[in-house]
């Protein structure tokens, strides 16, 4: 029986954890640890230098329970193996709520020649292990990597922004309502002081679209208190929500909730746009289906500037059951009038969340992709779609991250997060054309030693930007990875996992030369599958 689809667990339970201050979190492994041979791509400690904005979301774990976990903030690295300081916020309902403005104490990090790194973030509330892979001096993909939890996110060299540069923003936030998964997307326009002049917002609370509240008015503010940080207050239809804001640059902000509303949300805000880019879009979304089973979907579709969709190809993994659907006339944006407020209501036909039907998404175009949230009460999918600028990725060096759920031999299910680096050649499959090293953390077993990675990728023919990847690696729970990928451009690729015992979404991104500065890679805003807390050994989701 497929553990991801097992009916053995029909409830999800939260259990109170011990006080955060009493938990000692430990680093699981070093970046190499004698397992796997890293590719020599010229990276080293000097490539991690400056102040970086990072965010992580995932799961805390003890011997008896799991809980939602989010952390965001800044860390400062000296380029010589030392983390000198920083400031972080931690939001974890079961750990007592919000722990804002935690000072980061000095610690260390190490960067391998292939760009993979490990380190620690030391705060008064605990020491968190991190495992990451750089694409350049400016950007990387990061996981939490210790025995007390796991999570995934991004790492970006911090620039600055002025209040006047924040004119209009589209945002995507996800987390929990205290018990159940919760997602929201929206858009705001700001005056010169940061007050919201106009705003609109959509919600999904555990598959329920909160009838009557979608497309509702939003007031409040997004105010920078310095060139690198600030606060946001969103006076929404579900209450007044307060966030700390960390600036990456004038087009991209990180947000983490700091109030006591009962919600625990984190995510991104990007410069708002008011139309789709005509052409082919690629997308990934994740969350749950109508029965609360874990779900990941990905694919491509053609659009015009108004959101009329044609030629949809969608792959899905619904609790380990996989498939592909295609639809020539896929849908359109409708009421309210497309993009009258930077939002449209996207009706999609022939789509599948395990069952084919007519689905509705709130869509907000932005510089970080089209932010999408399901609002039809048939499930909870959240993610993003991106204008496709290439239909293949070139030979070279890549950084990879995935987040999802896997199962062990006992049938237990838990969050898994992977970091990897691989070199891709132009050699045609079935010959091996991918080699590298993969680091994995799972709440079912904690960090495992880095493993060698080898496999092959096979593009669709004729080329659409879609293809399949088969990866072999001696991981603890699953022997390999079976991926469907979707090329955004020649440096960024999205994917979902089609395994029967593991489900995930992720990205891989081209690495620049380790010795050069390199431009930050495209910042994809991918919704991680919401991991629902449970008491082991039961599964984390309600299953069919």
TORVO-473511 format. One record per residue (C-alpha): x, y, z. Coordinates in pm, whole numbers, padded with zeros to 5 digits, always signed. Example, Ala and Ser with C-alpha at 12.3 -4.5 7.8 and 13.67 -1.06 7.14 Angstrom:
residues 2
+01230-00450+00780 +01367-00106+00714 
***
This chain:
residues 544
+00000+00000+00000 +00119+00349-00082 +00182+00523+00255 +00101+00866+00110 -00250+00744+00031 -00300+00530+00343 -00620+00587+00546 -00439+00504+00873 -00458+00865+00991 -00790+01054+00986 -00704+01336+01225 -00425+01591+01259 -00330+01684+01610 -00126+01966+01756 +00058+01905+02079 +00215+02177+02289 +00594+02165+02281 +00831+02240+02563 +00947+02598+02597 +01172+02697+02310 +01448+02806+02542 +01481+02454+02679 +01532+02290+02340 +01890+02232+02229 +01902+02206+01852 +02209+02045+01699 +02367+02045+01357 +02324+01712+01187 +02610+01682+00940 +02888+01867+00768 +02860+01953+00401 +03077+01663+00285 +03125+01419+00573 +03305+01174+00348 +02991+01086+00152 +02975+01181-00212 +03237+01371-00407 +03155+01741-00455 +03208+01889-00799 +03492+02139-00806 +03319+02454-00926 +03542+02714-00763 +03329+02804-00462 +03465+02866-00114 +03402+03061+00205 +03478+03390+00030 +03163+03356-00182 +02947+03401+00127 +03017+03757+00234 +02780+04035+00336 +02431+04060+00484 +02180+03808+00350 +01802+03797+00383 +01679+03443+00437 +01346+03276+00506 +01257+02921+00604 +00923+02746+00652 +00857+02388+00750 +00818+02172+01059 +00948+02161+01415 +00968+01815+01567 +01006+01653+01909 +00983+01285+02005 +00604+01314+02033 +00478+01591+01803 +00534+01821+01508 +00433+02183+01450 +00444+02451+01180 +00762+02657+01182 +00868+02979+01006 +01181+03188+01045 +01295+03496+00852 +01557+03762+00896 +01916+03851+00818 +02258+03702+00883 +02595+03865+00816 +02886+03652+00691 +03247+03771+00676 +03373+03567+00378 +03616+03377+00605 +03388+03117+00765 +03227+03331+01037 +02868+03445+01080 +02911+03774+01264 +02548+03848+01359 +02202+03930+01230 +01837+03955+01336 +01565+03694+01292 +01196+03641+01372 +01058+03298+01463 +00688+03212+01432 +00578+02876+01570 +00232+02838+01732 +00326+02532+01934 +00651+02683+02056 +00460+02967+02213 +00385+03194+01920 +00611+03467+01789 +00971+03542+01889 +01054+03868+01709 +01384+04049+01672 +01609+03770+01792 +01976+03868+01778 +02202+03622+01595 +02516+03536+01793 +02854+03463+01629 +02894+03120+01473 +03065+02953+01178 +02994+02826+00826 +03177+02622+00559 +03134+02632+00179 +03229+02329-00034 +03391+02365-00379 +03053+02291-00541 +02877+02576-00357 +02707+02368-00085 +02746+02508+00262 +02659+02439+00624 +02644+02659+00930 +02445+02753+01239 +02210+03035+01332 +02246+03089+01707 +01972+03276+01894 +01855+03298+02254 +01567+03068+02154 +01792+02795+02016 +02062+02700+01769 +01941+02613+01420 +02150+02415+01175 +02139+02532+00812 +02239+02361+00490 +02247+02565+00169 +02376+02582-00185 +02489+02903-00354 +02413+02990-00714 +02639+03296-00688 +02771+03536-00426 +02424+03691-00423 +02175+03406-00403 +02120+03058-00269 +01871+02792-00167 +01858+02694+00200 +01718+02428+00433 +01699+02389+00807 +01935+02101+00886 +01919+01974+01242 +01759+01694+01443 +01470+01906+01572 +01310+02020+01251 +01333+02075+00880 +01235+02358+00643 +01318+02513+00306 +01362+02864+00173 +01586+03114-00001 +01895+03322+00074 +01964+03659-00096 +02233+03922-00057 +02055+04225+00083 +02025+04548-00109 +01806+04840-00001 +01485+05021-00088 +01330+05359-00025 +00971+05416+00079 +00907+05593-00250 +01017+05286-00447 +00735+05079-00297 +00442+05196-00508 +00243+04880-00574 +00298+04529-00441 +00148+04184-00492 +00198+03934-00210 +00162+03564-00134 +00157+03436+00225 +00104+03084+00359 +00104+02901+00690 -00161+02785+00938 -00467+02923+01116 -00342+02763+01437 -00471+02418+01335 -00523+02403+00959 -00338+02523+00647 -00411+02882+00545 -00313+03077+00232 -00369+03432+00115 -00273+03647-00183 -00338+04013-00252 -00219+04347-00384 -00178+04698-00249 -00093+05045-00379 +00087+05277-00138 +00117+05653-00091 +00447+05824-00014 +00418+05746+00360 +00344+05375+00305 -00030+05396+00376 -00235+05157+00162 -00446+05366-00077 -00616+05067-00239 -00591+04700-00156 -00755+04368-00238 -00707+04022-00087 -00815+03655-00123 -00809+03371+00130 -00824+02993+00157 -00857+02836+00501 -00822+02456+00489 -00996+02427+00147 -01262+02683+00237 -01244+02998+00026 -01419+03208+00294 -01722+03288+00084 -01791+03658+00049 -01444+03761+00159 -01249+03688-00158 -01161+03996-00354 -01232+04197-00039 -01092+04541+00041 -00765+04574+00227 -00631+04873+00421 -00329+04936+00642 +00032+05017+00563 +00373+04893+00450 +00627+05121+00615 +01005+05101+00596 +01173+05202+00921 +01512+05184+00748 +01643+05110+00399 +01651+04739+00483 +01355+04666+00713 +01010+04774+00818 +00664+04662+00920 +00335+04589+00745 -00016+04605+00885 -00285+04441+00673 -00633+04531+00795 -00809+04248+00617 -01146+04075+00618 -01004+03818+00863 -00865+04078+01103 -00564+04304+01148 -00242+04117+01066 +00103+04257+01151 +00429+04156+00984 +00797+04231+01002 +00940+04319+00661 +01292+04238+00540 +01407+04413+00223 +01592+04217-00044 +01566+04504-00291 +01305+04754-00415 +01120+04477-00605 +01117+04202-00341 +01032+04191+00030 +01014+03903+00279 +00731+03907+00535 +00672+03708+00854 +00372+03753+01085 +00442+03888+01435 +00097+03940+01589 -00118+03721+01814 -00409+03679+01572 -00391+03299+01578 -00259+03289+01223 +00105+03207+01147 +00195+03332+00799 +00510+03407+00602 +00590+03481+00240 +00691+03734-00023 +00583+04064-00176 +00688+04168-00526 +00636+04469-00750 +00284+04446-00887 +00204+04411-01257 -00132+04460-01427 -00139+04200-01703 -00014+03857-01799 +00286+03831-02031 +00144+03681-02349 +00297+03347-02448 +00367+03023-02266 +00358+03011-01887 +00506+02740-01666 +00375+02684-01315 +00397+02479-00998 +00143+02473-00715 +00121+02270-00397 -00108+02211-00102 -00394+01965-00060 -00691+01822-00250 -01057+01817-00145 -00993+01532+00103 -00688+01704+00256 -00444+01465+00086 -00108+01622-00012 -00098+01750-00370 +00157+01896-00609 +00090+02006-00967 +00301+02156-01244 +00288+02221-01615 +00258+02480-01888 -00020+02676-02058 -00049+02945-02326 -00201+03282-02233 -00278+03621-02381 -00236+03947-02188 -00590+03918-02047 -00548+03569-01905 -00727+03366-02172 -00572+03018-02141 -00521+02756-02410 -00316+02438-02458 -00283+02333-02094 -00058+02042-01999 -00068+01963-01627 +00111+01693-01427 -00013+01607-01079 +00089+01398-00781 -00208+01344-00552 -00090+01152-00245 +00130+00934-00465 -00123+00889-00748 +00024+01058-01055 -00113+01158-01392 -00119+01414-01674 -00416+01606-01815 -00438+01821-02129 -00699+02074-02234 -00711+02289-02547 -00943+02558-02411 -00828+02586-02054 -01003+02894-01918 -01001+03270-01875 -00992+03558-01629 -01328+03707-01540 -01517+03902-01274 -01408+04141-01156 -01280+04280-01485 -00931+04141-01548 -00661+04334-01363 -00883+04627-01264 -00694+04616-00934 -00399+04399-01034 -00614+04091-00976 -00820+03859-01189 -01032+03557-01110 -00896+03273-01321 -01145+02997-01409 -00965+02686-01533 -01140+02389-01696 -00999+02041-01746 -00760+02094-01455 -00697+01817-01200 -00629+01790-00828 -00665+01414-00853 -01016+01469-00987 -01066+01666-01308 -01302+01960-01279 -01353+02335-01304 -01127+02526-01067 -01099+02893-00974 -00782+03080-00874 -00714+03435-00763 -00428+03557-00985 -00197+03851-00913 +00076+03925-01172 +00403+04049-01025 +00776+04075-01090 +00803+03743-00902 +00556+03564-01127 +00178+03538-01125 +00083+03468-00763 -00195+03206-00755 -00433+03082-00484 -00719+02836-00525 -01051+02993-00413 -01311+02735-00524 -01349+02530-00200 -01229+02217-00387 -00885+02220-00225 -00598+02448-00135 -00335+02503-00404 -00094+02796-00390 +00204+02880-00606 +00311+03083-00905 +00328+03087-01285 +00613+03239-01486 +00655+03361-01840 +00866+03104-02021 +01174+03243-02197 +01349+02917-02294 +01254+02559-02373 +01574+02392-02254 +01844+02438-01993 +02210+02438-02097 +02488+02208-01980 +02650+02344-01665 +02636+02357-01285 +02308+02375-01092 +02181+02422-00736 +01864+02234-00635 +01611+02248-00353 +01292+02052-00293 +01038+02037-00011 +00756+01790+00041 +00659+01472+00221 +00804+01122+00219 +00738+00792+00392 +00953+00529+00559 +00928+00151+00567 +00687+00166+00862 +00445+00380+00663 +00502+00698+00862 +00481+01023+00664 +00672+01345+00730 +00824+01655+00575 +01141+01616+00372 +01374+01890+00244 +01666+01839+00007 +01960+02054-00103 +02174+01938-00393 +02433+02046-00644 +02476+01874-00979 +02659+01916-01307 +02452+01857-01622 +02607+01762-01954 +02457+01768-02303 +02489+01388-02330 +02157+01239-02439 +01962+01009-02207 +01953+00722-02120 +02322+00783-02054 +02399+00950-01720 +02399+01326-01778 +02366+01451-01417 +02616+01396-01134 +02650+01563-00796 +02578+01545-00423 +02247+01562-00234 +02188+01658+00133 +01859+01554+00293 +01671+01626+00613 +01344+01460+00716 +01142+01472+01034 +01129+01092+01013 +01501+01056+01069 +01680+01389+01086 +01974+01489+00866 +02139+01208+00672 +02495+01208+00535 +02541+01370+00195 +02484+01118-00084 +02613+01087-00437 +02361+01186-00702 +02350+01054-01058 +02078+01036-01315 +01947+01150-01649 +01714+01415-01783 +01506+01367-02097 +01336+01667-02263 +00998+01626-02430 +01007+01605-02808 +00919+01836-02970 +01070+02073-02713 +00818+02246-02485 +01041+02318-02187 +00898+02016-02010 +01084+01691-01945 +01151+01411-01701 +01441+01343-01464 +01533+01009-01307 +01784+01039-01023 +01954+00761-00828 +02085+00834-00479 +02127+00611-00170 +01890+00815+00044 +01756+00684+00374 +01388+00654+00288 +01359+00659-00092 +01614+00522-00338 +01571+00787-00604 +01379+01080-00745 +01135+01085-01034 +01075+01444-01145 +00878+01633-01408 +01048+01964-01489 +00944+02291-01653 +01201+02539-01787 +01139+02906-01700 +01455+03040-01863 +01813+02928-01920 +01892+02962-01549 +01573+02860-01365 +01375+02534-01379 +01071+02431-01173 +00974+02072-01097 +00735+01844-00911 +00809+01493-00790 +00611+01198-00925 +00718+00924-00683 +00457+00700-00519 +00629+00732-00179 +00741+01095-00199 +00576+01416-00312 +00753+01750-00350 +00790+02074-00540 +01120+02247-00605 +01354+02435-00832 +01703+02411-00973 +01900+02717-01075 +02219+02773-01273 +02536+02852-01079 +02770+03127-01188 +03146+03090-01147 +03231+03061-00780 +03508+03317-00821 +03280+03582-00970 +03012+03804-00826 +02736+03685-01058 +02387+03823-01079 +02122+03687-00848 +01915+03421-01019 +01545+03470-01092 +01361+03462-00762 +01081+03213-00795 +00800+03235-00542 +00709+02872-00494 +00460+02768-00230 +00603+02485-00022 +00358+02208+00063 +00202+02298+00397 +00313+02032+00644 +00037+01960+00891 +00147+01870+01243 +00064+01527+01378 +00171+01284+01643 +00394+01013+01506 +00361+00740+01396 +00048+00868+01222 +00056+01033+00882 +00054+01410+00855 -00249+01438+00630 -00601+01312+00616 -00595+01059+00336 -00849+00916+00100 
***
